[in-house]
Amino acid sequence: MRRLAARLPADASGPRGDDGTIGLLTLGMTVLALALILVVSAVTTVHTQHMRLAAVADELALDAADAADLDAYFTGEAEEVLAGNHGVVLSSEAMQRAVADRVAASGSRLADIQVLHVTTPDGQSAVVTVGLTVHPMLGAEGILPFLSGVNLTATGTARAS
């Protein structure tokens, strides 16, 4: 019995080797949970803005496809195209005007979106490419000025008929 008593410390309620580690574990799990929440919210922000950008690109492409070259149509210059059953002829200038008018009419809804390209590859399809810079870190770009954001682009295509 004396040997057992000699092995036991004098104060049995004293510190052990693993005391205090629950605080460290709690701190680590809290940091991990907060990091996960920030990453998920950043990815959600980027995805939502990309979906919005794709919808805007499609909307602007539809407006550009509606901007047929009416002068060429009514003067008969488009008869060669129509004789080949190609449909309505699109003008690059008219498409760019239609897209610019739509962006101007939308006000602040499209204020942060840049129109990158308005083209027509075949004279009947309107292709509009728009871009946007997203800052997904919940205002951290004010604290961390080197965060320049994520550049997104979307292309919408519509066919005039």
C-alpha positions in Angstrom: 0.0 0.0 0.0 2.9 2.3 0.7 4.3 1.7 -2.7 0.9 2.7 -4.3 0.8 5.9 -2.1 4.3 6.7 -3.1 3.3 6.6 -6.8 0.3 8.9 -6.4 0.9 12.6 -6.3 0.4 14.4 -3.1 -2.5 16.4 -4.6 -4.6 14.1 -6.8 -6.6 17.0 -8.2 -3.5 18.7 -9.7 -2.9 19.4 -13.4 -2.7 16.6 -15.8 -1.0 16.4 -19.2 -4.2 17.1 -21.2 -5.8 19.8 -19.2 -6.6 23.0 -21.1 -6.7 21.4 -24.5 -10.5 21.7 -24.8 -10.1 25.5 -25.1 -7.6 25.1 -27.9 -9.8 22.6 -29.6 -12.8 25.0 -29.3 -10.8 27.8 -30.7 -9.6 25.8 -33.6 -13.1 24.5 -34.5 -14.5 28.1 -34.2 -11.8 29.4 -36.6 -12.5 26.5 -39.0 -16.3 27.1 -38.9 -15.8 30.9 -39.6 -13.5 30.2 -42.5 -16.0 27.7 -43.9 -18.8 30.3 -43.6 -16.7 32.9 -45.4 -15.7 30.6 -48.2 -19.2 29.4 -48.8 -20.6 33.0 -48.8 -17.8 34.1 -51.2 -18.5 31.3 -53.6 -22.3 32.0 -53.4 -21.7 35.6 -54.2 -19.6 34.8 -57.2 -22.1 32.2 -58.5 -25.1 34.5 -58.0 -23.4 37.4 -59.8 -22.4 35.1 -62.7 -26.0 33.9 -63.1 -27.1 37.6 -63.1 -24.4 38.4 -65.7 -25.5 35.6 -67.9 -29.2 36.8 -67.7 -28.1 40.4 -68.6 -26.0 39.1 -71.5 -29.0 37.2 -72.9 -31.3 40.2 -72.4 -28.9 42.6 -74.2 -28.4 40.0 -77.0 -32.2 39.9 -77.5 -32.3 43.7 -77.7 -29.4 43.7 -80.2 -31.2 41.0 -82.3 -34.3 43.2 -82.5 -32.2 46.0 -84.0 -32.6 45.0 -87.6 -31.2 47.2 -90.3 -34.6 48.6 -91.3 -33.1 51.0 -93.9 -31.6 48.1 -95.8 -34.8 46.1 -95.5 -37.1 48.8 -96.8 -34.8 50.0 -99.6 -34.4 46.5 -100.9 -30.7 46.1 -100.2 -31.4 43.1 -98.1 -33.2 41.2 -100.9 -30.1 39.0 -101.6 -30.1 37.8 -98.1 -33.8 37.3 -97.9 -33.8 35.5 -101.3 -31.5 32.9 -99.7 -34.0 32.5 -96.8 -31.5 33.9 -94.4 -33.9 36.2 -92.6 -33.4 39.7 -91.3 -30.1 41.6 -91.7 -28.5 43.0 -88.5 -26.3 46.1 -88.5 -23.4 46.4 -86.1 -24.1 50.1 -85.5 -27.8 49.5 -84.8 -27.0 46.7 -82.5 -24.5 48.8 -80.5 -27.1 51.6 -80.3 -29.8 49.2 -79.0 -27.5 47.8 -76.4 -26.3 51.3 -75.3 -29.9 52.5 -75.1 -30.9 49.5 -73.0 -28.0 50.0 -70.6 -28.8 53.7 -70.3 -32.5 53.0 -69.7 -31.9 50.5 -67.0 -30.3 53.1 -64.7 -28.4 51.8 -61.7 -29.4 48.1 -62.3 -26.6 47.7 -64.9 -24.3 50.4 -63.6 -21.5 48.0 -62.6 -21.6 45.9 -65.8 -19.4 46.7 -68.8 -20.4 45.8 -72.3 -17.3 44.3 -73.8 -18.3 43.2 -77.4 -21.4 43.6 -79.6 -20.9 41.7 -82.8 -22.7 39.8 -85.5 -20.8 36.8 -86.9 -23.2 36.1 -89.8 -25.4 39.2 -90.1 -28.3 37.5 -88.3 -27.0 36.5 -84.9 -26.3 39.1 -82.2 -23.5 38.2 -79.8 -23.1 40.4 -76.8 -20.3 39.9 -74.2 -20.5 41.6 -70.9 -18.1 41.7 -67.9 -18.3 42.4 -64.2 -15.8 42.5 -61.4 -17.1 40.9 -58.2 -15.7 41.5 -54.7 -16.8 38.4 -52.8 -15.1 38.9 -49.4 -17.8 40.8 -47.6 -16.1 44.2 -47.6 -12.6 42.9 -47.0 -11.3 44.8 -50.0 -11.3 47.9 -47.8 -9.1 46.2 -45.3 -7.0 44.3 -47.8 -6.4 46.7 -50.8 -4.6 44.0 -52.8 -7.9 42.1 -53.4 -8.9 43.2 -56.8 -11.9 41.0 -57.1 -13.0 38.2 -59.5 -13.5 39.1 -63.2 -16.5 37.5 -64.7 -17.6 37.5 -68.3 -20.8 36.1 -70.0 -21.8 35.9 -73.6 -25.4 36.0 -74.9 -26.4 35.0 -78.4 -29.8 35.7 -80.0 -30.9 35.2 -83.6 -33.0 37.7 -85.6 -35.8 36.2 -87.6 
